[in-house]
Amino acid sequence: MLGLLRLLAMLWRLAGVLVALAMLVGAALRLMGRWVFLSDGLFWPIAATLFVGGLVLALVGGRASDSAFGAQVTESRRRSVRQDTKRRMDADSDRARLSMPVWGLIESIAARHRDTLAGKRRELVTHDDYGAAVTDRWDAELEYFWLKVVKPELSDCSPQAYRAAVETAVRETGEPEQWRDPERAMIRAVARRIEAVLDQPMRASGPQSQGPADQSL
């Protein structure tokens, strides 16, 4: 639609230019005495009117053509942005689907070592004189846990799933692409998921305690 409007505006502009040029040629012929079928009293007002009208037509057509071109460029950019957004969303969806087994395995490993990790966190996270948490030792412990426990067990995952998990971790950093370190990003992503597992309430385990009537038997 925008392309058709632009074509019509360009034709309009061309028609205005042709009318103005025709009047200039007519005026030149009149001055040379070769166009004498109209009297001077009729020719010059008509020629001037058509010339000015042609210029106005050309200017209006030019503005309309520029506006249609600008709208066409804007629509093209919007369409490109929508397509890029859809491609990124589809890529994120595929990446999340592929990486789900990796994150599930990581969370199951953390749950398996939950008691040890919880005790380490209580031991290693301290607070300074201002009440701020000091997590350097705990962060080092999480990195050690990733390298010695989690990462070796991820060898059973498919390369595609592991690559998708790394890409997800990298995107979660929100850092510029040139600053992204996949290994560090993966450590941070694993640490966040371990913290989430540790912060979950403990599930009740074992048989429920007996009531007074059962205890009396």
FENRABEL-V733694 format. One record per residue. N is the residue number from 1. RES is the residue in one letter. PHI is phi as a letter, one per 30 degrees, with the letter a starting at -180 (none if undefined). NEAR is the number of other C-alpha atoms within 10 Angstrom. D_LAST is the distance of its C-alpha to the last C-alpha in Angstrom with 2 decimals. Layout:
N/RES/PHI/NEAR/D_LAST  N/RES/PHI/NEAR/D_LAST
This chain:
1/M/none/8/87.65  2/L/d/16/88.38  3/G/d/13/90.56  4/L/d/10/92.61  5/L/d/16/93.06  6/R/d/22/94.22  7/L/d/16/96.70  8/L/d/16/98.12  9/A/d/24/98.47  10/M/d/21/100.29  11/L/d/16/102.65  12/W/d/21/103.27  13/R/d/23/104.11  14/L/d/18/106.41  15/A/d/17/108.20  16/G/d/25/108.86  17/V/d/20/110.28  18/L/d/16/112.52  19/V/d/20/113.84  20/A/d/24/114.66  21/L/d/16/116.37  22/A/d/16/118.32  23/M/d/20/119.62  24/L/d/16/120.67  25/V/d/12/122.56  26/G/d/17/124.11  27/A/d/19/125.24  28/A/d/13/126.79  29/L/d/13/128.64  30/R/d/17/129.80  31/L/d/11/131.23  32/M/d/10/133.04  33/G/i/9/134.50  34/R/c/11/132.79  35/W/b/14/130.61  36/V/b/12/132.96  37/F/d/8/131.69  38/L/b/10/130.32  39/S/d/9/132.18  40/D/d/11/131.14  41/G/d/8/130.01  42/L/c/9/127.41  43/F/d/17/126.58  44/W/d/16/125.52  45/P/d/11/123.16  46/I/d/13/121.54  47/A/d/18/121.30  48/A/d/15/119.86  49/T/d/14/117.30  50/L/d/19/116.20  51/F/d/22/116.07  52/V/d/16/113.91  53/G/d/16/111.77  54/G/d/24/111.32  55/L/d/20/110.25  56/V/d/16/107.77  57/L/d/21/106.46  58/A/d/24/106.08  59/L/d/17/104.28  60/V/d/17/101.90  61/G/d/23/101.23  62/G/d/20/100.59  63/R/d/15/98.09  64/A/d/20/96.34  65/S/d/23/96.27  66/D/d/15/94.82  67/S/d/16/92.17  68/A/d/22/91.22  69/F/d/18/91.09  70/G/d/14/88.87  71/A/d/15/86.52  72/Q/d/17/86.48  73/V/d/13/85.64  74/T/d/12/82.89  75/E/d/13/81.36  76/S/d/12/81.61  77/R/d/12/79.82  78/R/d/12/77.08  79/R/d/12/76.67  80/S/d/12/76.51  81/V/d/12/73.87  82/R/d/12/71.77  83/Q/d/12/72.11  84/D/d/12/71.20  85/T/d/12/68.18  86/K/d/12/67.03  87/R/d/12/67.56  88/R/d/12/65.55  89/M/d/12/62.71  90/D/d/12/62.74  91/A/d/13/62.84  92/D/d/16/59.93  93/S/d/12/57.92  94/D/d/12/58.71  95/R/d/20/57.95  96/A/d/17/54.57  97/R/d/13/53.71  98/L/d/18/54.83  99/S/d/22/53.08  100/M/e/15/49.64  101/P/d/17/48.39  102/V/d/21/49.58  103/W/d/19/47.83  104/G/d/12/44.66  105/L/d/16/44.76  106/I/d/23/45.49  107/E/d/21/42.53  108/S/d/14/40.22  109/I/d/16/41.63  110/A/d/25/41.08  111/A/d/16/37.47  112/R/d/11/36.95  113/H/c/15/38.35  114/R/e/18/36.96  115/D/d/12/35.20  116/T/d/11/38.34  117/L/d/21/40.66  118/A/d/16/38.72  119/G/d/10/38.86  120/K/d/15/42.55  121/R/d/19/43.28  122/R/d/10/41.71  123/E/d/11/43.74  124/L/c/17/47.03  125/V/d/14/47.46  126/T/c/15/48.98  127/H/b/11/50.95  128/D/d/8/54.47  129/D/d/6/55.91  130/Y/c/6/56.40  131/G/i/8/52.81  132/A/d/9/53.67  133/A/d/11/51.35  134/V/c/13/52.86  135/T/c/14/51.68  136/D/e/12/54.25  137/R/d/15/51.93  138/W/d/19/49.19  139/D/d/17/51.84  140/A/d/12/52.99  141/E/d/17/49.46  142/L/d/23/49.14  143/E/d/19/52.48  144/Y/d/13/51.38  145/F/d/18/48.18  146/W/d/20/50.39  147/L/d/13/52.86  148/K/c/11/50.55  149/V/c/15/47.45  150/V/d/19/48.10  151/K/e/14/51.70  152/P/d/10/51.38  153/E/d/15/48.56  154/L/d/17/50.74  155/S/d/10/53.14  156/D/d/11/51.22  157/C/d/14/52.22  158/S/d/14/55.47  159/P/e/11/58.53  160/Q/d/12/58.97  161/A/d/20/55.45  162/Y/d/21/55.82  163/R/d/16/59.29  164/A/d/22/57.99  165/A/d/23/55.27  166/V/d/22/57.94  167/E/d/18/60.18  168/T/d/19/57.38  169/A/d/21/56.72  170/V/d/22/60.44  171/R/d/16/60.78  172/E/d/13/57.85  173/T/d/18/59.83  174/G/i/10/62.44  175/E/d/12/65.04  176/P/e/9/68.60  177/E/e/10/68.94  178/Q/d/6/71.12  179/W/c/9/68.48  180/R/d/14/65.55  181/D/c/13/64.03  182/P/e/16/61.72  183/E/d/12/59.77  184/R/d/15/59.20  185/A/d/20/58.36  186/M/d/21/55.73  187/I/d/20/54.18  188/R/d/20/54.02  189/A/d/19/52.53  190/V/d/23/49.83  191/A/d/21/49.13  192/R/d/13/48.67  193/R/d/16/46.16  194/I/d/22/44.23  195/E/e/17/44.13  196/A/d/12/42.87  197/V/d/20/40.02  198/L/d/19/39.11  199/D/d/10/39.29  200/Q/d/9/36.84  201/P/d/7/33.36  202/M/d/9/30.73  203/R/d/6/28.56  204/A/d/7/24.80  205/S/b/6/23.63  206/G/i/6/20.50  207/P/d/6/17.10  208/Q/d/7/16.25  209/S/d/8/13.95  210/Q/d/9/10.49  211/G/d/8/10.47  212/P/e/8/9.02  213/A/d/7/6.98  214/D/d/8/5.50  215/Q/d/8/5.48  216/S/d/7/3.80  217/L/d/5/0.00
